[in-house]
Amino acid sequence: MPIPVRPFGSTGLELPILGLGAMDTPHSPAAVETVATAIQLGIRFIDTARDYEGSEHLLGRVIRERGAPGAVFASKTFRRTAASAQYDIDRSLQVLGLETIDLYQLHDVSTPEAWAHVMAPGGALEGLRTAAERGAIRFIGLSTHSLDIGRLAIDSGAFDALMLEYSAFYPDSRHLLDLAADRGVAVIVMRPLGGSGRTSAIRGLLARGQAGILTPANLLRYVWTHPAVSVAIPGARYPDRVRANVSAAEAFTPMSTAEQQELEAAAARLYD
Ligand SMILES: NC(=O)c1ccc[n+]([C@@H]2O[C@H](COP(=O)([O-])OP(=O)(O)OC[C@H]3O[C@@H](n4cnc5c(N)ncnc54)[C@H](OP(=O)(O)O)[C@@H]3O)[C@@H](O)[C@H]2O)c1
């Protein structure tokens, strides 16, 4: 079974529900193989950022040396003004070796001050819009750790995609996902496994046969069960993690509400 695909908001793109978060991938002896395996196994959405040390360079290397047919690349800028955001986009294009970046996101806009800054005249959103007009980027997104800012971003109508945390460890985003779907905004789920600290603990439980239902595959299944989720981007530094996540995506069936509640309860007990 191939990885199921879903519409990416109103962009006209249809993408497999499993992507790759390439934030930590460069910090691995198997970095190139990890990205190449993802592309080879049908992952199309790959997330990076100007501020993820070595990540854009890694992806640029894979694109040049291995090719990345059909892959959709997303990067981000922490810059808050139009001019500095455009500078970052040009640097991303250069490092990735692309003529156009599919999605460019305002990175971690999580306070009212940051929101006001990027949305103001001369702010970073203006820079992304100008970059889209000149063909440097195709679509505009925003990532946030604040549900309030997420709501503002959806309501503004300015963004094609919103990156949010959502998982059995952090179910609170659920109501925002519905709103995003209503407005045709693509939803990218960051930290779908709860982050590296928790997954390290879960791998320990798995090794001792004590994980129960709290497995990476079930955590991904939980996220995909929400139909508004366009793509989940688990981070990975090793090809085996990618292979396991691809298997989970290929086998995906939605969870019942009872199963989701059971997983949330198991997630809440992780550090007990
Ligand atoms: N915009 C933002 O502000 C922001 C913030 C945080 C994250 N993000 C994005 O979200 C992506 C994912 O976030 P994250 O990496 O923090 O959290 P995550 O995806 O929830 O967890 C990543 C961890 O899970 C492990 N893992 C992955 N697949 C596994 C499997 N099948 N079995 C066992 N362990 C597995 C990885 O291990 P290994 O690394 O050892 O392979 C890594 O330690 C990032 O790469 C980034 O693109 C964005």
The ligand as a Tripos MOL2 file, in Angstrom:
@<TRIPOS>MOLECULE
LIG
   48    52     1     0     0
SMALL
NO_CHARGES

@<TRIPOS>ATOM
      1 N1          8.7670   25.5070   13.7550 N.am      1 LIG1
      2 C1          9.2200   25.1750   14.9310 C.2       1 LIG1
      3 O1          9.3360   26.0400   15.8070 O.2       1 LIG1
      4 C2          9.6180   23.7430   15.1720 C.ar      1 LIG1
      5 C3          9.9620   23.3330   16.4510 C.ar      1 LIG1
      6 C4         10.2820   21.9930   16.6520 C.ar      1 LIG1
      7 C5         10.2340   21.1200   15.5750 C.ar      1 LIG1
      8 N2          9.8960   21.5520   14.3310 N.ar      1 LIG1
      9 C6          9.8520   20.6150   13.1710 C.3       1 LIG1
     10 O2          9.2630   19.3880   13.5600 O.3       1 LIG1
     11 C7         10.1580   18.3150   13.2620 C.3       1 LIG1
     12 C8          9.9820   17.2070   14.2650 C.3       1 LIG1
     13 O3         10.1800   17.6880   15.5790 O.3       1 LIG1
     14 P1         11.1080   16.9630   16.6470 P.3       1 LIG1
     15 O4         12.1860   16.2400   15.9230 O.co2     1 LIG1
     16 O5         11.4470   17.9590   17.6830 O.co2     1 LIG1
     17 O6         10.1120   15.9270   17.3660 O.3       1 LIG1
     18 P2          9.4700   14.5140   16.9390 P.3       1 LIG1
     19 O7          9.3640   14.3830   15.4740 O.co2     1 LIG1
     20 O8          8.2240   14.3700   17.7290 O.co2     1 LIG1
     21 O9         10.5160   13.4730   17.5140 O.3       1 LIG1
     22 C9         11.7490   13.2550   16.9060 C.3       1 LIG1
     23 C10        12.4440   12.1440   17.6530 C.3       1 LIG1
     24 O10        11.7710   10.9220   17.3820 O.3       1 LIG1
     25 C11        12.7050    9.9220   17.0640 C.3       1 LIG1
     26 N3         12.0430    9.0000   16.1250 N.ar      1 LIG1
     27 C12        11.5370    9.2790   14.9000 C.ar      1 LIG1
     28 N4         10.9570    8.1960   14.3720 N.ar      1 LIG1
     29 C13        11.1050    7.1880   15.2820 C.ar      1 LIG1
     30 C14        10.7280    5.8290   15.3130 C.ar      1 LIG1
     31 N5         10.0470    5.2630   14.3070 N.pl3     1 LIG1
     32 N6         11.0480    5.0990   16.4030 N.ar      1 LIG1
     33 C15        11.7310    5.6400   17.4410 C.ar      1 LIG1
     34 N7         12.1070    6.9260   17.4900 N.ar      1 LIG1
     35 C16        11.8000    7.7060   16.4050 C.ar      1 LIG1
     36 C17        13.8760   10.6420   16.4640 C.3       1 LIG1
     37 O11        15.0320    9.8970   16.6980 O.3       1 LIG1
     38 P3         16.4230   10.1060   15.9310 P.3       1 LIG1
     39 O12        16.6280   11.5910   15.7690 O.co2     1 LIG1
     40 O13        17.4160    9.4720   16.8480 O.co2     1 LIG1
     41 O14        16.3090    9.4150   14.6110 O.co2     1 LIG1
     42 C18        13.8910   11.9590   17.2370 C.3       1 LIG1
     43 O15        14.6600   11.8330   18.4190 O.3       1 LIG1
     44 C19        11.5460   18.9630   13.2780 C.3       1 LIG1
     45 O16        12.4920   18.2110   12.5450 O.3       1 LIG1
     46 C20        11.2470   20.2850   12.6400 C.3       1 LIG1
     47 O17        11.1900   20.1430   11.2230 O.3       1 LIG1
     48 C21         9.5660   22.8330   14.1270 C.ar      1 LIG1
@<TRIPOS>BOND
     1     1     2 1
     2     2     3 2
     3     2     4 1
     4     4     5 ar
     5     4    48 ar
     6     5     6 ar
     7     6     7 ar
     8     7     8 ar
     9     8     9 1
    10     8    48 ar
    11     9    10 1
    12     9    46 1
    13    10    11 1
    14    11    12 1
    15    11    44 1
    16    12    13 1
    17    13    14 1
    18    14    15 2
    19    14    16 1
    20    14    17 1
    21    17    18 1
    22    18    19 2
    23    18    20 1
    24    18    21 1
    25    21    22 1
    26    22    23 1
    27    23    24 1
    28    23    42 1
    29    24    25 1
    30    25    26 1
    31    25    36 1
    32    26    27 ar
    33    26    35 ar
    34    27    28 ar
    35    28    29 ar
    36    29    30 ar
    37    29    35 ar
    38    30    31 1
    39    30    32 ar
    40    32    33 ar
    41    33    34 ar
    42    34    35 ar
    43    36    37 1
    44    36    42 1
    45    37    38 1
    46    38    39 2
    47    38    40 1
    48    38    41 1
    49    42    43 1
    50    44    45 1
    51    44    46 1
    52    46    47 1
@<TRIPOS>SUBSTRUCTURE
     1 LIG1         1 GROUP 0 **** ****
